[in-house]
Structure formats: C-alpha cells, structure tokens
Amino acid sequence: MSIRVRFAPSPTGYLHIGGARTALFNWLYARHTGGVFVLRIEDTDTARNTAEAVEVILKGLRWLGLEWDEGPVSGDPAGPSKGGFGPYFQSQRSAIYARRIEELKAKGLAYEADGTVKFRMPREPIVIKDLVVGEVKRELTDREAGDPDFVIVRSDGQPVFHLVNVVDDIEMQITHVIRGEDHLANTAKHLALFRAFGATPPKYAHIPLILNPDGSKMSKRDQGASLMTYVDEGYLPEAVVNYLLLLGWSPKDNRQVLPLEEVVRKFDLPQILRHNARFDMTKLNWMNGKYLRTIDLPRFKAMGAAALARAGVGLAEQPPAYVDAALETCHQKVELISELPAYAGFYFQPEVEVAEADRLREFTPENIPRMAQLRADLAALAEFTAEKIEATMKSTAASLGVGVGVLVHPTRLACTANAKGPSLYHLMAILGQPRVIKSLDRMLAGPAGA
C-alpha cells in the first residue's frame, strides 16, 4: 500500500511554528517514500474557526513550499482528486460522521447520555506502538476505571475531535500519523475507535515538542511562535525549512545547512530525535544569513525593496537605477532582510542625522584639518567613481602621513551616520559627489549655532 500521511490543523488564528514543523515532517516522509501528503482542515469547532485563519494556514504552507497532493472533488467533499482543488474541510463531511456514529450505536459501542453521544471505551489497558516514542502502555486511571467512556458528539450536535480524526484517517486511508508528542495522550482513545470500526490503525510517530530557550512550552504569545512572523519579516522560506528540519531530526553527520533534495532522499522516521527541541532565534537568524548570501541579485533586490517599503522608506521618488545600485551594495552583507532599513536607509534620506557624541569622537581637533584636506581632494575629482574615490582617500592619507582608516571612519559616519555598512567607496559613488561633499561640510562645521 502507498504511504499516505496528513497534516490536520485547526484554523483558530495562526499557524504555530510547531504545526509548520509537523507539516514539514509529513511532507518530507511522503516525498521520501513516494507517498501522498493530505491536507485536512479540522474546522468542526465553528465558534473558534475562521476563514481568515484558513487562509493563514494555506499561505504559510505554500510559502514553505509544502504543497499537498489531493483535495476534494467539487461538490463531493468525500471524494479524492489528485492535484485537486484544495484541502479537505471537516465542516463539509458531516454526513460521513453521522453515518459512522450510527455504526457505533448499532454495534452497542456508542450511546446517548445527557444530550451527548458517548463512546464505550474498553476497560483494559491499551498498548501504543509508536515509531518514535517506543511502546507505551496506557493504563486506566482511578477516575477512568469507574467510567472511561468519553463524549464523541457534543450536546450541540457537533462531533468532537477524537471521532472525526479517526473517521477521516479511515476514510482517507492514512497509513502513518506524524504529529506532536502532546497528542500521545489521545492515541489510546483513537486506537479504541479504530478497533470499534474494525479498521487497521495507522502507524503513529509522535515527534518531540518545540520549547522556548528556557525549556518552557512555546505558546502563541512567545517570540517566534507564529510562522507568519517569518513571512512578514522577510525570512527566506528555505532557511526556515532547514531550521525546522533540525528541530527534531538529524542527518547523523552534524551538518547544519542541507539542500532540500538531499533531505528528501535521507529523511526517515527512525532518525527523528526523542528529546524535545529548544527554539534558538540566534541560530535561525544565522541560518537565514547563510541562505541570504546565496540568493541571486534580482531576488535580493526584490526582497530588499519590499523590506524597505514595509519599513516606510520611500522608494517611489528614487530612480530605479539608483535603488538597484544601492541594494547591490547590500547583497551578501546582512543576515536578515529586515536589517536593511537600518543598514542602508541612509541612501533614501535627504541627509543623515549624526549624534554629536559620534561626531566629536571622529572629528577631533587633530583630525578636522585632515578631513578638510580630504574634502578638498574629493571635491576636485572629475570622475566620482568608487575606484577614483578609493585612490584619492589612500593618496590623501599617505600625504598626511596617516593610515587610511583615520579618514575612512569619519567619512562613513558623515555619509551614513553608522559605524558599519556597505563598501564605503561604492556607497559614496552611489550617493554622488554633491551629497558627499555636503555631508563632510556639515561635520566640519560642527553643530548648528556653534
């Protein structure tokens, strides 16, 4: 039988980074085995689910590159269609659940109780054979020993998660359930339902949780919990995929940056680590920087322009050639595209504001005459190119008997108001001779009114 896996999120607001990793592991296992990756939206809780939240899930999965393999045929939500029309929605499958509930009642395995329908749970312990956790024996607690039965249809007529989850896994012929370890507690109930329906259960693989750096469980309010944070802040999806992959899976050779094609070839469930993973934003940013330095210039420029626009930096009034040239000096220089407004925002300001303490540090009484000489030499250039600027700064420094750094640092501060940034000679050429000379004049003149 072909491998069939599923990702089954609830649309209740956002896509958690742990959910994104669950989707990734399912997608990878399907691709590794030549199987099918099913997307199923568990939206039976109409009070909490929204269409907007569904769109967030779909957008997030597509951004990660995790396309699903089948969807319902239009007008027939129960029927699969390869390359179909979208995910399955449990809210469209109520007739299937109603039929299955009646089946349990007919077998004497479900009964009415105070307006609900309850499932008659077996009284003996249930053994869960998990591909990651190992064998787990689920004993009945003292409370459950008296009445382990549980509700499968609420008083409002809505079937609960346990029932619809199992019914859909049966109907969709799911062979492997790969999900977070927090669902392990539900598995005994699910196995009992499979047995009640006379169906062979899928193989379970409960993957470790993603924790905060301090070891606490990551909630939706914690830094980095929402996948859309990375979409909105311009992270590279391939970097996020690579990082999520390493939160619970290891290629066994200690490599960190892994081509996705190679991961698909190697990924298998026995390699999933047993211990919980701790989310490390610093490592993710480092990895994003690794990937950001490998993307081609056109993609970097497009992402950079979008990041600047998000930060409110006006680009429309700038000539496209100027914007392209400015962004080119930033290529392979930043870890995060969101750093660009601070790193290169000076290009798009009429003039930069330099803190007086910074000016006094670089434009000392001893250094002001040197900078005045540099200003004169730069103003005399007929061609204001990066090559001519570099040659001039070096020759001016030599004539003054100082290292070129004595001139470089004050010049960078005058032009950008930053101590670090793109190549100085290139950024000066892009800013142009009039603006560079004006910037130096402002620093040499000192604070207004002095």
N, C-alpha and C positions, 0 to 999 in steps of 0.2 A: 504494500500500500504506500502511496506517495505521502511524504511528510506534509502535514497541514498544521500551521500554527496561527495564532491570532493575537491581536492587541485589542483590548476591550476597555477603553477609557470611559469614564462618566463625564459628561460636559457640564461641569459645575463651576466654571470660571476661568481656568487656565490649565496649561499643560505643565505639570511638575517635571523637574529635571529627572527625577526617578522614573516617572512614566515614560519619558523620552528614551531613557536607557532601556527600559523593558521593551519598548517598541523596537529599538535597535537590535537587541539580542534576538528577538523573534525574527526580525527581517534577515539578520545575518544567518541564523540557522536555516531559514527557508532557502536563502541563496546558496548556502554551503551544500545543502542536501538536494538541491533542485526541486524543492517543495513549493508550497503555496503559503503566502502571507495574507491573512484575512484581517480586515479592519472592521470592528464591530462597536458601534456606539451604544453604550448601556444607558439609555435615556428613559427608563421607565419611571424614574422619580420626576414627574412633571413639575413639581413645585420648585425644584432646585436647578433643573436643566434649562439651558437657553440656546437659541440658535446661534447667538454670538459666540458662545463657548465652543460650540461645534466647529465654527469657522476657525477659531484659535487652534484647535487640535489639528484640523486639516492643514492649515497654513504651516504649523510647526513641523508636522511630518514631512510635508513637501519641501520645506526649507532644508531639512536634514537629508533629503533625498530618499526617504523611506516610502516609496510608492507601494500601495497594496495591489494585490493580484486579481481580486474579483470583487464584484458588487452585485446587488440585486437587479434583476431584470425589471425594467419599468413596468409598474402595475402588478408585479408579482414579487413582493419583498422576500418570499421564501426561496426564490429560485436563484442559483448562482449563474453568473455570466462572466467568463474570463475576460479581463480587460474591461470590466463592466462600468457601471455608472456611479460608482461611489460606494461608501461603506454601507454595511447593514445597520439598520436602526431598530433597536428592540421595540420602540414605540409602534413600529409598523408590523409587529409579529404577534399581536395579542391572540389571534386565532390559534396559532400554534401552541401557545402556552395554555390556553383554555382546554385544548384537546388533551394535552399532557396531564393537566390537573385532573380531568375526568378519568384518565387512565389510572392514575394513582388511587383515586377514590374507588374505582371498580375493583382494584386489587386489594382494597382494605388497607392501603398504606397512607391514606390521607383522609382527614375527617374535619367536619365543621366544629368550630369551638369559639364561642363568644363573638360571632360575626366574622371570624377569620377562618382560614383553612390551615391546618397544621399537618406536618409530615410525621409519620410514625417512625421514629428513629430506632434503629437496633439497640439493644441493651448491652451487647458485648463490645469489648474494645475493638478499635479499627486500626489496622497497620497501614501506614503510608510509606510506600517505597519511592523515595524521592531521589532523583538523579544527581542532585547537588548536596542536599542535607543528609542523605542516607536514609536508613529505616527509622521511622518514628512511630511509636505505639501510642495511640490516642485513647487514654483511659477515660471513663466517665467520671466526672466529679461527683461529690456527695449530692450536690443540688440536682445535677443531671440524672443521677441514678434514680431519683424519685420520678422525674419527668423530663427526659432528654428530648422530647418532641419539640419541634420548632415551627414557627409560622412560615408558610410559603406563599400565602395570599393575605394581604392586609385587609382590615375592615373596610377600606375604601375600594376594594376590588382589585388593587394593583398587586401583581405578583412580585415577590421580593427577589433580591439579587441571587440568593442561593439557587432558587428554582430556575430562573431564566438563564443563569450562567451555565448550568448543567444541560438544560434543554438545548440551548444553542450549540454547545460543544458537541452534543449528539447529532443534531440536525446538520451541522456544518462539517461533521466527520473530523473534528480536531484530533490530531494524534499526539501532540505534545503541548502542554500548558507551561509556558515560561513566564513567571510572574514574581513579584516581590515577596520576600520571606514573611512580610506581615500578613499575607494571605494563607500561610501554612495552617493557621488555626481554623480556617474554613474548610480545609480539604477533607476532613473526616465526614462532614455533612455532605460534601459533594460526592465522595465515594459511595456513601449510603444511597444517595439519589440515583447514581449510575446503576447501582445494583438493583434498586427498585424498578428501574425502567428496563432491566435486562440487557443493559448496554455495557460494552467493554470500556472502562475509563481510559482517558489519555494518560500518557506518562507525564509526571509532574517534575518540574525543575524550578525550585524556589530560590531566587537569586538574592544575594546579600543586600541589605539596605544601604542607602547613601546617608551618611551622617554629617553633621556640621563638624568643623575642625575640633571643637571641644568634646565630641563624642555624643552630643545630643541628637535626637531625631530631627531631620530637616523639615520644618513646617513651611507653609506657603509664605510666611512673613520673613523668612530668613534670606540672607543675601544669596543670590544665585539660584533660588528655588524655582523660579519661573523660566521656562525656555524662552519666552518672548523677550525677556531681558536681553538675551544674546542676539536675537533678531533685530531688536530696536537699536542696540548699541553697535551694530555693525561687525559683530564677530563673524569669522568665516565658518560656514557650516561644516566644512571638512575638518577644521580644528576641533570644533565641539564634538563631532562624531568620534574623532580619535581619542579625545579626552574621556568621553563617556565610556568608550570601549574598555579603557584601562581601569575603570571603577568597577572591578569585579571579574575581570578576565585578564589572563596573562598569556603572551605568546611563548613564555618559557625561556626567552633569550635576553630579557631585560631591556629590549629596545622600547623606545617611547613613541617615536614618530613612525607610523606604519601605513603604507599605501592600502587603500580600501580593498583593492583587488586581491592583495596578498592576504588580508584579514579574512575575506570571504573563503579563500582556499583553506585557511587554517582553523577557522572558528569551529569549535565543537563544545558541547555541554560539559564534558568531563574537565575542561580547562577553566570552568567558572570557579572562582575562588570561594572558599567557605566563609571567610571573615567579612564583616561589614567594611565598607569603603568610606573614607573621610574625604569630603569635598575640599579641594585646595584651589582657591581662586588664583593664587600666585602661579601655580603650575599651569592652570588653564591659560592664563594670560601669556605665559612663556611659550606654550604650545601654539597659541594663536599667532604670536610673533614669528615663530618658525614658519608657519604656513603663509603668513602675510608677506614674508620676504621671498616667497617662491611664486607668487601670482604674477601674471604678466602686467605690463604697464597700463594697457587700456582698462583692465578690470580694476586696478588700483585707483586709477583716476576717477572712474565712475563711482566707486565706493567712497573715495575721498571727497568728491563733490557733494555726495549725499550726506556725508557726516558733517561737513561744514554747513550745509543748508539746514540740517537738523539743529545745529547749534546757533542758528540765527545769523551766520556770516553771509553777508550779501555777495553773491557771485554774479547776479544778472547784469550789473553795471560794468563788470570787468570783461575785457576782450577774451574770447575763448582761448586764444593762443597764450595769453598771459596766465590764465588759470591752469592750463595744461603744463606750462613751463614751471609754475610754482609747485604743482603737485608732483612733477617729475623729480624735483629735488628732495621730496619726502619718501620716495619709493625705497623700500627695504630699510627704512630708518626707524619705524615705530612698531610696537608690539600690538597696539590696539588702534583701529581706525578712529575711535573716539578721542584719541590723543591729538588728532590733527588740529582742532581749533586752538589748542594751547601751543602746539608745536609750530604751526605755520599760519596762525591767524594774522600775524603782522603783515603778511602780503596784502591783506584785504582791508587794512585800516589806512586812513589818510596819513596818520602819524602814530607812533607808539608812545606810550607813557612810561617813562623810566623813573623808578623810585630814586629820590635824591640820595639816599644812602648808597645805592648801587652806583650812581654817577660819581659820587665822591670817592668811592673805592677804586674806580678805574681811571677817572680823570683827575689825578693828583696834580699838585702844583708842578712836580717834576715831569709828569707825563703830558701836561697840556701843550707845551711847546712842540713835543714830538708829534702829537695828534694834529696840531695846526700845520705842521710840515706835511704830514700825510694828506691832510685835507687839500692842501695846495697841489700836491703831486697828482692826486686823483682828479681834481678839477681840470688839470691840464691835459688829461688823456683825450686823444681824438677818437679812440675806439674804447668803449666801455664794455669790454668782454671779460669773461672770467679769467682768461689767460693773461690779458693785459693788467687786470686788477691784481692778480697774484704776483706778477713780475714787479709791479710798482711797489706793492707793500714790502716785498723782500728787498728791493733795492733801497727803499726809504729806510728800512730798519738797518741795513748794512751801513748806509751813510751816517746814521745816527749812532752807530756802534752798539746797537741793542738787538736782542733776539726778536724775530718777527712776532712772537706771542705777545710782546709788550704792546704791539699795535693791534693785533687780531682781537683780543678780548674787549678792549674799549669799542672797537668798530662794531663788533657783533652786538654789544649792548646798545649802542646808538641806533642801529638799524632794526633790531628785533625786540629789545627790552628783555631778552633772555640770555642766559649764560650758555645754553646749548641750542642746537637747531641744525638746519640743513647746512650743506657746504657753504662757507661764508662767501667765497669768491663767486660762486654761482648765484647765490641769493642776491648779492649786490648787483650783479649784472641784470637780473630779472627786475629788481626794484628800479633800476635806472639811475644814471648819473645825477640828475637834479635832486631826486629824493635822498640819495645817499649823502650828497653834499649838505643838503638842508638838515639832515639828521645829525651830522657831525657838528654843524654850526650851532644847533640847539644845545648840544652837550658842552661845546666850548664856551658858549655864552653863559652857562650856568642857569640857575632857576630864574624864572621871570621876576623882575623887580629887584634883583640882587644888585 
